[in-house]
Amino acid sequence: MDFTPVDRELAAGVERGVFPGAVVLVGQGGSVLYRRAWGWRSLEPERTPLTEETIYDLASLTKPLATTLAVMLLVKEKKLRLDDRVTRFFPNFAVYGKTPVTFRQLLAHCSGLPAMRAYYREIAEKEAKEGKVGFLGTRSARDYVYTQLQREKLDAAPGCQVIYSDLGFMLLGAVVEEISGMGLDQYCREKIFRPLGMESTMFLNLELLRRHKLQPVLEKFAPTERCSWRKRILCAEVHDENAYAMGGVAGHAGLFSTVDDINQLVTTLLRCYRGEHSFLPAVLVREFWTRDTTVPGTTWALGWDTPSPQQSSAGELFSPLSVGHLGFTGTSLWIDLQRQVYVILLSNRVHPRRDNDKIHAFRPLLHNVIMQVVLGMHNS
């Protein structure tokens, strides 16, 4: 296959300032068809080179690649049922008409919970007002968020409307911790990343780093934005403010990884989907990868999105039988289940500023060019 058109597109993306750089991996079946790094790891304070091994802040890819998988394992172990109510584990969640909310609704973004809340501001204010120095970025701050989540009012009746909700996934993270008795980071490390050989995939737990006086090797990480709140360029610390305030570990954001680790995970999930791997039962993977029917017209499956009929970030050539997800920092993953083709795009388009949104137009373009090559639609 001649991937020259893909090289051209990525080089043009760097040139146009879509992102400082990007690492792209294209796979089909069990084979890697394309794996390249283009552009730069950082632009500020200086330009530094990018490699295929660079570790990226995955942002909302945390939802499908950590939290959703953790929930799937709990379902597999019969510790949780999708149609259980959240109140089974958090009785206090019942206030303000939230009693009917189920885990299926949280996964399909139709629980009615709001999209997001600036908990990080509340935590910072609490630290300042009450003199709780060292509260921000701790396990205690995470527990504070879990308490606040249970007191939230709904923006819509459960099961009636799609609201893409970070809060729903923070809550799912809390559920994983409640059932397993482990931190979400520890659970994912022991049950998912380590068993699958994903050595560069992690939550950067701020409390553990401080306690053990550990400093991540910054050169291995792609930096994100010059943050107006934290007053620095972020590198090897989570970009999402709420996840940072929660100690770097949250159900909606906080995961870091490389294309090779994600490739390892996707390959395993596709083998599970085909019934060839025991990590998860095929019937369970298929249920999570099937569009949810609760709300008419939704594109959401369980923890994963599917291509929208118009203007999908997957472009026009992925089959309707595809699943994927985006991350705010400039990451994405799309898997065509019919053709067993997948595309992993890792970039730091928010470096040095988050208001750079050129990636919205770039993503579908890149996916179209990749699929044209893979499907042999380019006349060489």
C-alpha angles and dihedrals in degrees: 000000000000109000094178091114089056091050089051093050093050093046088051090049091056090044093051093047096247085141137340088249143329141210116215129189124185119192137176125190103328097330132097107225098179135010120169142148117216129188128351139333091217140004098189137087079003141339112270129181124261125221134189087251095059113129115232134199100245095198109186093006079083086077098065100024099048117007098037091046090049090052090048091054091050089050090048089052090048091239090122137025121209093231094049114116118246087237089070087078101018109038091177089063088078095085121109095024097300096126095104096053112121134194090247089059092049091051092047094046093240101109091107092240115142120265095245146334127207095242089155090068091052090049093048091048091048090052092050098041100041095037090240094156110190094023095114112086097017139118087252090058089051090052089049089056091048089054092048091049090059090054096049121121119228123250091206138012112275113272095009107092140023113241113168097229131195086183092061090056094044085056092049088052089053090050092052089052093046095050098039098038088225134102112264089245092053093045093051092045094050100037104033119011101040096043090050094047095246098153098167097048117101152131109242099230104205095200093053092046091052095043094051093036090237123164119195115232097257095201089066093059132072108232120230129203137338092251116218091200098048093033096226145078105272118233126162090359124096116268096211109091097214092049089049092050088050091059098268093292119101140136095240102044142355105091121128124193150143132245091252093055092047089048089054090051096046091048089053093047092050089051089051089048089055091046093248100116133053098214090096131001115256092233091057095047090048092051092051091046094051119095110258115244099201095100117036113240097017120143094203126113117181108304090336134080127225127213115284115229092244131035096358115177085230090066124227102296104064109099119249085251093075136112131199149139140215133223124213093230091064103277130129144166127199124181123191102208094189095056097025089232121140137181124205115194118185119181140146098224089159091067114135096354132021094212091076101107100164089116091076091071094034100056099064090042092054092046091051092051092047093049092047089057095044093046091046094243094138115089104223 
